[in-house]
Amino acid sequence: MRTMFLVLLLAAFSFSSAYASPSSGLMNRPSMISPHGDGAAGAIAPPRPMSAVIKDATLPGYSNMKIGEAFEKYGYFKQKQWYEAKGATGKFYVDFRGSSPTGWFDFKSRRAGIAEKGVVLKFVIYPSGEYSIVMASRTVLTKDGKTTAYPIPDIKSVVDAIYGNKKLDL
């Protein structure tokens, strides 16, 4: 009788644990393996923002410094912001926006109503994992809140100035 009771009790526990929900630790685990994880083989890591991926990358010709480090060290921008968006074709777009208020002695810009000048650099991350800078723009913010962007055809000169910590002529 005791043996039968133990068998039934063991069967009940087996079925209840077999059909139980997974633990909360397993439920909160990411369902994808991030290609940008900690580098350990087969490591499961939470997905990183694409702006963080760009910040940790290097540009051809500037391999001695990461993108994020160079852009954060650039001393002529008072405000530095990173934005990201996903395109319909699977591309990710990461924008770096750096700007500074109009200087006290920049009378020409002040008379024109310019409150802030800056730069926007647009990075694209392709589905293959390749990335590049595809656009650079000079931005002007007027005192009435209107922002105007002007394309900069020579992206390399902007990147050279940022990496060299030299003032851009905006």
GISULQUI-V894445 format. One record per residue. N is the residue number from 1. RES is the residue in one small letter. PHI is phi in whole degrees, 0 to 359 (none if undefined). D_LAST is the distance of its C-alpha to the last C-alpha in whole Angstrom. Layout:
# GISULQUI-V894445
((N | RES | PHI | D_LAST) (N | RES | PHI | D_LAST))
This chain:
# GISULQUI-V894445
((1 | m | none | 91) (2 | r | 296 | 89) (3 | t | 297 | 87) (4 | m | 294 | 87) (5 | f | 297 | 85) (6 | l | 294 | 83) (7 | v | 295 | 82) (8 | l | 295 | 81) (9 | l | 296 | 79) (10 | l | 296 | 77) (11 | a | 296 | 77) (12 | a | 297 | 75) (13 | f | 294 | 73) (14 | s | 295 | 72) (15 | f | 291 | 71) (16 | s | 293 | 69) (17 | s | 284 | 67) (18 | a | 290 | 66) (19 | y | 257 | 65) (20 | a | 284 | 63) (21 | s | 291 | 60) (22 | p | 296 | 57) (23 | s | 295 | 56) (24 | s | 297 | 53) (25 | g | 297 | 52) (26 | l | 286 | 52) (27 | m | 291 | 51) (28 | n | 272 | 47) (29 | r | 287 | 47) (30 | p | 299 | 44) (31 | s | 265 | 45) (32 | m | 222 | 43) (33 | i | 264 | 43) (34 | s | 282 | 39) (35 | p | 290 | 38) (36 | h | 248 | 35) (37 | g | 289 | 38) (38 | d | 278 | 39) (39 | g | 94 | 40) (40 | a | 288 | 44) (41 | a | 297 | 46) (42 | g | 74 | 47) (43 | a | 289 | 45) (44 | i | 261 | 44) (45 | a | 227 | 41) (46 | p | 293 | 39) (47 | p | 297 | 36) (48 | r | 261 | 33) (49 | p | 297 | 30) (50 | m | 295 | 28) (51 | s | 296 | 25) (52 | a | 291 | 27) (53 | v | 296 | 28) (54 | i | 296 | 25) (55 | k | 299 | 24) (56 | d | 274 | 27) (57 | a | 269 | 26) (58 | t | 238 | 25) (59 | l | 262 | 23) (60 | p | 301 | 25) (61 | g | 90 | 24) (62 | y | 228 | 23) (63 | s | 289 | 26) (64 | n | 279 | 27) (65 | m | 217 | 24) (66 | k | 290 | 24) (67 | i | 301 | 21) (68 | g | 299 | 22) (69 | e | 295 | 22) (70 | a | 295 | 19) (71 | f | 289 | 17) (72 | e | 286 | 19) (73 | k | 280 | 19) (74 | y | 297 | 15) (75 | g | 272 | 15) (76 | y | 264 | 11) (77 | f | 256 | 12) (78 | k | 275 | 14) (79 | q | 237 | 15) (80 | k | 228 | 16) (81 | q | 222 | 18) (82 | w | 241 | 20) (83 | y | 232 | 21) (84 | e | 218 | 24) (85 | a | 208 | 26) (86 | k | 255 | 29) (87 | g | 275 | 29) (88 | a | 291 | 33) (89 | t | 267 | 33) (90 | g | 93 | 33) (91 | k | 279 | 30) (92 | f | 250 | 27) (93 | y | 247 | 24) (94 | v | 238 | 22) (95 | d | 253 | 18) (96 | f | 255 | 16) (97 | r | 239 | 14) (98 | g | 236 | 12) (99 | s | 209 | 10) (100 | s | 219 | 10) (101 | p | 293 | 12) (102 | t | 298 | 10) (103 | g | 293 | 12) (104 | w | 299 | 15) (105 | f | 258 | 15) (106 | d | 269 | 12) (107 | f | 295 | 14) (108 | k | 298 | 13) (109 | s | 292 | 11) (110 | r | 296 | 14) (111 | r | 296 | 16) (112 | a | 281 | 14) (113 | g | 84 | 15) (114 | i | 276 | 12) (115 | a | 264 | 13) (116 | e | 206 | 10) (117 | k | 235 | 7) (118 | g | 194 | 7) (119 | v | 223 | 8) (120 | v | 238 | 12) (121 | l | 246 | 14) (122 | k | 254 | 17) (123 | f | 261 | 20) (124 | v | 234 | 24) (125 | i | 248 | 27) (126 | y | 279 | 30) (127 | p | 304 | 33) (128 | s | 285 | 34) (129 | g | 101 | 32) (130 | e | 287 | 30) (131 | y | 216 | 26) (132 | s | 196 | 23) (133 | i | 269 | 19) (134 | v | 250 | 19) (135 | m | 202 | 16) (136 | a | 228 | 12) (137 | s | 225 | 10) (138 | r | 267 | 7) (139 | t | 245 | 8) (140 | v | 229 | 9) (141 | l | 250 | 12) (142 | t | 271 | 14) (143 | k | 296 | 17) (144 | d | 274 | 19) (145 | g | 93 | 18) (146 | k | 275 | 17) (147 | t | 252 | 14) (148 | t | 237 | 13) (149 | a | 243 | 11) (150 | y | 237 | 10) (151 | p | 294 | 12) (152 | i | 251 | 10) (153 | p | 291 | 13) (154 | d | 260 | 13) (155 | i | 296 | 14) (156 | k | 300 | 15) (157 | s | 294 | 12) (158 | v | 292 | 10) (159 | v | 295 | 14) (160 | d | 301 | 15) (161 | a | 295 | 12) (162 | i | 293 | 13) (163 | y | 292 | 17) (164 | g | 271 | 16) (165 | n | 55 | 15) (166 | k | 249 | 12) (167 | k | 293 | 9) (168 | l | 276 | 6) (169 | d | 272 | 4) (170 | l | 259 | 0))
